[in-house]
Amino acid sequence: MLAAGIAVLYWGVLSVFALRGIRLRPPVHVHPAPAPTAALEQLRAHLDDQFGELHARLTGMEAAANDELATRRADQRDR
């Protein structure tokens, strides 16, 4: 009886050390995402295109407004 108790005691102590590293949940390794340079470059190119179109439109509108203003001034001089 004494030998069985000592064996169970040793078994329990050694099991604690052996099973100490076992966890219920596995470790989760989170790797950082790669830098989104390609997506940012595409967005930059798209925005540059849109700003270029906007600049062209505004330049055209400014030229048309200047032409209209010049026409109105010429009409007022003729009167």
LINZI-V103567 format. One line per field, one symbol per residue. ss: DSSP state (@ for helix, = for strand, . for the rest). phi: phi as a letter, one per 40 degrees, with the letter a starting at -180 (. if undefined). A space follows every 50 residues. Layout:
ss: ???
phi: ???
This chain:
ss: .@@@@@@@@@@@@@@@@@..................@@@@@@@@@@@@@@ @@@@@@@@@@@@@@@@@@@@@@@@@@@@.
phi: .cccccccccdcccccccccccbcbccbbbcccccccccccccccccccc ccccccccccccccccccccccccccccc
